[in-house]
């Protein structure tokens, strides 16, 4: 009997964090949903790095759990982007319409509709902290 090969479909997340001019942390998330060949960009603002990481965890969980609903209202019903934006706003997220994404990112991939395991958040948090620190160090050196 031949062994079955299965390809595992995984949602890909790119996350970046920057401080804006008012000192808030702007966290951007770009998620690639391969089942629908769709990419969604969202962002949120947070007053502190710790709050940004807590909200990032919540945002990843939300984006994982609501993939089908987001796709349906974001692509299949593209003329009604108002609903999609309102749905994201309820989770504290805003649509990110910027085309360029920062080069310094933390990346993870997760099986669709699964919870975000805690062990992937530690390395992501460290990577984002390093990117904020390196940006701060660069601006102090200018």
TORDO-33102 format. One record per residue (C-alpha): residue in one letter; z, x, y; residue number from 1. Coordinates in steps of 0.05 Angstrom, whole numbers. Layout:
REM residues N
<rec><res>A</res><z>Z</z><x>X</x><y>Y</y><n>NUM</n></rec>
...
END
This chain:
REM residues 142
<rec><res>X</res><z>0</z><x>0</x><y>0</y><n>1</n></rec>
<rec><res>X</res><z>-20</z><x>29</x><y>67</y><n>2</n></rec>
<rec><res>X</res><z>33</z><x>37</x><y>120</y><n>3</n></rec>
<rec><res>X</res><z>23</z><x>-9</x><y>179</y><n>4</n></rec>
<rec><res>X</res><z>19</z><x>25</x><y>246</y><n>5</n></rec>
<rec><res>X</res><z>43</z><x>-13</x><y>305</y><n>6</n></rec>
<rec><res>X</res><z>37</z><x>7</x><y>376</y><n>7</n></rec>
<rec><res>X</res><z>98</z><x>-6</x><y>417</y><n>8</n></rec>
<rec><res>X</res><z>85</z><x>-39</x><y>483</y><n>9</n></rec>
<rec><res>X</res><z>133</z><x>-15</x><y>536</y><n>10</n></rec>
<rec><res>X</res><z>143</z><x>-34</x><y>609</y><n>11</n></rec>
<rec><res>X</res><z>140</z><x>26</x><y>654</y><n>12</n></rec>
<rec><res>X</res><z>186</z><x>32</x><y>714</y><n>13</n></rec>
<rec><res>X</res><z>179</z><x>81</x><y>771</y><n>14</n></rec>
<rec><res>X</res><z>237</z><x>82</x><y>819</y><n>15</n></rec>
<rec><res>X</res><z>247</z><x>119</x><y>884</y><n>16</n></rec>
<rec><res>X</res><z>301</z><x>121</x><y>937</y><n>17</n></rec>
<rec><res>X</res><z>297</z><x>142</x><y>1010</y><n>18</n></rec>
<rec><res>X</res><z>340</z><x>134</x><y>1071</y><n>19</n></rec>
<rec><res>X</res><z>308</z><x>96</x><y>1127</y><n>20</n></rec>
<rec><res>X</res><z>318</z><x>107</x><y>1201</y><n>21</n></rec>
<rec><res>X</res><z>378</z><x>61</x><y>1204</y><n>22</n></rec>
<rec><res>X</res><z>413</z><x>100</x><y>1149</y><n>23</n></rec>
<rec><res>X</res><z>403</z><x>48</x><y>1094</y><n>24</n></rec>
<rec><res>X</res><z>378</z><x>66</x><y>1025</y><n>25</n></rec>
<rec><res>X</res><z>309</z><x>37</x><y>1010</y><n>26</n></rec>
<rec><res>X</res><z>299</z><x>32</x><y>935</y><n>27</n></rec>
<rec><res>X</res><z>228</z><x>19</x><y>912</y><n>28</n></rec>
<rec><res>X</res><z>210</z><x>-2</x><y>842</y><n>29</n></rec>
<rec><res>X</res><z>140</z><x>-4</x><y>814</y><n>30</n></rec>
<rec><res>X</res><z>136</z><x>-37</x><y>746</y><n>31</n></rec>
<rec><res>X</res><z>76</z><x>-36</x><y>700</y><n>32</n></rec>
<rec><res>X</res><z>73</z><x>-94</x><y>651</y><n>33</n></rec>
<rec><res>X</res><z>22</z><x>-72</x><y>598</y><n>34</n></rec>
<rec><res>X</res><z>20</z><x>-139</x><y>561</y><n>35</n></rec>
<rec><res>X</res><z>-14</z><x>-169</x><y>622</y><n>36</n></rec>
<rec><res>X</res><z>-43</z><x>-104</x><y>650</y><n>37</n></rec>
<rec><res>X</res><z>-5</z><x>-119</x><y>715</y><n>38</n></rec>
<rec><res>X</res><z>34</z><x>-78</x><y>765</y><n>39</n></rec>
<rec><res>X</res><z>88</z><x>-106</x><y>810</y><n>40</n></rec>
<rec><res>X</res><z>120</z><x>-70</x><y>868</y><n>41</n></rec>
<rec><res>X</res><z>187</z><x>-91</x><y>896</y><n>42</n></rec>
<rec><res>X</res><z>240</z><x>-60</x><y>941</y><n>43</n></rec>
<rec><res>X</res><z>310</z><x>-73</x><y>968</y><n>44</n></rec>
<rec><res>X</res><z>357</z><x>-42</x><y>1018</y><n>45</n></rec>
<rec><res>X</res><z>429</z><x>-21</x><y>1006</y><n>46</n></rec>
<rec><res>X</res><z>483</z><x>7</x><y>1051</y><n>47</n></rec>
<rec><res>X</res><z>509</z><x>60</x><y>1003</y><n>48</n></rec>
<rec><res>X</res><z>482</z><x>101</x><y>945</y><n>49</n></rec>
<rec><res>X</res><z>531</z><x>69</x><y>897</y><n>50</n></rec>
<rec><res>X</res><z>511</z><x>-1</x><y>919</y><n>51</n></rec>
<rec><res>X</res><z>438</z><x>19</x><y>912</y><n>52</n></rec>
<rec><res>X</res><z>449</z><x>42</x><y>840</y><n>53</n></rec>
<rec><res>X</res><z>487</z><x>-22</x><y>822</y><n>54</n></rec>
<rec><res>X</res><z>432</z><x>-65</x><y>852</y><n>55</n></rec>
<rec><res>X</res><z>379</z><x>-23</x><y>817</y><n>56</n></rec>
<rec><res>X</res><z>411</z><x>-38</x><y>750</y><n>57</n></rec>
<rec><res>X</res><z>411</z><x>-113</x><y>768</y><n>58</n></rec>
<rec><res>X</res><z>339</z><x>-109</x><y>792</y><n>59</n></rec>
<rec><res>X</res><z>315</z><x>-75</x><y>728</y><n>60</n></rec>
<rec><res>X</res><z>350</z><x>-128</x><y>686</y><n>61</n></rec>
<rec><res>X</res><z>319</z><x>-184</x><y>728</y><n>62</n></rec>
<rec><res>X</res><z>249</z><x>-154</x><y>723</y><n>63</n></rec>
<rec><res>X</res><z>257</z><x>-146</x><y>647</y><n>64</n></rec>
<rec><res>X</res><z>282</z><x>-217</x><y>635</y><n>65</n></rec>
<rec><res>X</res><z>232</z><x>-252</x><y>679</y><n>66</n></rec>
<rec><res>X</res><z>167</z><x>-216</x><y>663</y><n>67</n></rec>
<rec><res>X</res><z>130</z><x>-278</x><y>641</y><n>68</n></rec>
<rec><res>X</res><z>152</z><x>-320</x><y>700</y><n>69</n></rec>
<rec><res>X</res><z>136</z><x>-265</x><y>750</y><n>70</n></rec>
<rec><res>X</res><z>67</z><x>-255</x><y>720</y><n>71</n></rec>
<rec><res>X</res><z>52</z><x>-329</x><y>718</y><n>72</n></rec>
<rec><res>X</res><z>69</z><x>-339</x><y>792</y><n>73</n></rec>
<rec><res>X</res><z>46</z><x>-271</x><y>815</y><n>74</n></rec>
<rec><res>X</res><z>-23</z><x>-266</x><y>782</y><n>75</n></rec>
<rec><res>X</res><z>-42</z><x>-330</x><y>747</y><n>76</n></rec>
<rec><res>X</res><z>-23</z><x>-370</x><y>808</y><n>77</n></rec>
<rec><res>X</res><z>-38</z><x>-317</x><y>860</y><n>78</n></rec>
<rec><res>X</res><z>-52</z><x>-370</x><y>913</y><n>79</n></rec>
<rec><res>X</res><z>22</z><x>-389</x><y>911</y><n>80</n></rec>
<rec><res>X</res><z>52</z><x>-320</x><y>926</y><n>81</n></rec>
<rec><res>X</res><z>103</z><x>-356</x><y>968</y><n>82</n></rec>
<rec><res>X</res><z>138</z><x>-380</x><y>905</y><n>83</n></rec>
<rec><res>X</res><z>136</z><x>-311</x><y>874</y><n>84</n></rec>
<rec><res>X</res><z>166</z><x>-280</x><y>937</y><n>85</n></rec>
<rec><res>X</res><z>220</z><x>-334</x><y>940</y><n>86</n></rec>
<rec><res>X</res><z>236</z><x>-323</x><y>866</y><n>87</n></rec>
<rec><res>X</res><z>244</z><x>-248</x><y>879</y><n>88</n></rec>
<rec><res>X</res><z>285</z><x>-261</x><y>942</y><n>89</n></rec>
<rec><res>X</res><z>336</z><x>-300</x><y>901</y><n>90</n></rec>
<rec><res>X</res><z>348</z><x>-235</x><y>862</y><n>91</n></rec>
<rec><res>X</res><z>353</z><x>-195</x><y>928</y><n>92</n></rec>
<rec><res>X</res><z>284</z><x>-164</x><y>920</y><n>93</n></rec>
<rec><res>X</res><z>224</z><x>-164</x><y>966</y><n>94</n></rec>
<rec><res>X</res><z>151</z><x>-154</x><y>949</y><n>95</n></rec>
<rec><res>X</res><z>128</z><x>-84</x><y>964</y><n>96</n></rec>
<rec><res>X</res><z>57</z><x>-86</x><y>990</y><n>97</n></rec>
<rec><res>X</res><z>52</z><x>-12</x><y>1006</y><n>98</n></rec>
<rec><res>X</res><z>-3</z><x>22</x><y>966</y><n>99</n></rec>
<rec><res>X</res><z>26</z><x>92</x><y>964</y><n>100</n></rec>
<rec><res>X</res><z>88</z><x>108</x><y>924</y><n>101</n></rec>
<rec><res>X</res><z>133</z><x>168</x><y>936</y><n>102</n></rec>
<rec><res>X</res><z>121</z><x>229</x><y>892</y><n>103</n></rec>
<rec><res>X</res><z>195</z><x>239</x><y>874</y><n>104</n></rec>
<rec><res>X</res><z>210</z><x>184</x><y>824</y><n>105</n></rec>
<rec><res>X</res><z>254</z><x>169</x><y>765</y><n>106</n></rec>
<rec><res>X</res><z>216</z><x>138</x><y>708</y><n>107</n></rec>
<rec><res>X</res><z>237</z><x>97</x><y>648</y><n>108</n></rec>
<rec><res>X</res><z>201</z><x>55</x><y>597</y><n>109</n></rec>
<rec><res>X</res><z>231</z><x>-5</x><y>562</y><n>110</n></rec>
<rec><res>X</res><z>210</z><x>-53</x><y>509</y><n>111</n></rec>
<rec><res>X</res><z>192</z><x>-120</x><y>541</y><n>112</n></rec>
<rec><res>X</res><z>246</z><x>-173</x><y>548</y><n>113</n></rec>
<rec><res>X</res><z>301</z><x>-126</x><y>524</y><n>114</n></rec>
<rec><res>X</res><z>365</z><x>-109</x><y>561</y><n>115</n></rec>
<rec><res>X</res><z>367</z><x>-44</x><y>600</y><n>116</n></rec>
<rec><res>X</res><z>410</z><x>3</x><y>559</y><n>117</n></rec>
<rec><res>X</res><z>465</z><x>38</x><y>598</y><n>118</n></rec>
<rec><res>X</res><z>446</z><x>107</x><y>571</y><n>119</n></rec>
<rec><res>X</res><z>380</z><x>107</x><y>609</y><n>120</n></rec>
<rec><res>X</res><z>414</z><x>92</x><y>675</y><n>121</n></rec>
<rec><res>X</res><z>454</z><x>157</x><y>677</y><n>122</n></rec>
<rec><res>X</res><z>393</z><x>204</x><y>680</y><n>123</n></rec>
<rec><res>X</res><z>358</z><x>157</x><y>728</y><n>124</n></rec>
<rec><res>X</res><z>419</z><x>157</x><y>775</y><n>125</n></rec>
<rec><res>X</res><z>421</z><x>234</x><y>773</y><n>126</n></rec>
<rec><res>X</res><z>347</z><x>239</x><y>787</y><n>127</n></rec>
<rec><res>X</res><z>350</z><x>192</x><y>846</y><n>128</n></rec>
<rec><res>X</res><z>412</z><x>226</x><y>874</y><n>129</n></rec>
<rec><res>X</res><z>376</z><x>293</x><y>871</y><n>130</n></rec>
<rec><res>X</res><z>315</z><x>264</x><y>907</y><n>131</n></rec>
<rec><res>X</res><z>359</z><x>237</x><y>963</y><n>132</n></rec>
<rec><res>X</res><z>397</z><x>303</x><y>968</y><n>133</n></rec>
<rec><res>X</res><z>333</z><x>344</x><y>969</y><n>134</n></rec>
<rec><res>X</res><z>304</z><x>299</x><y>1024</y><n>135</n></rec>
<rec><res>X</res><z>368</z><x>306</x><y>1064</y><n>136</n></rec>
<rec><res>X</res><z>369</z><x>381</x><y>1055</y><n>137</n></rec>
<rec><res>X</res><z>297</z><x>386</x><y>1077</y><n>138</n></rec>
<rec><res>X</res><z>309</z><x>345</x><y>1140</y><n>139</n></rec>
<rec><res>X</res><z>371</z><x>386</x><y>1158</y><n>140</n></rec>
<rec><res>X</res><z>331</z><x>450</x><y>1151</y><n>141</n></rec>
<rec><res>X</res><z>277</z><x>427</x><y>1200</y><n>142</n></rec>
END
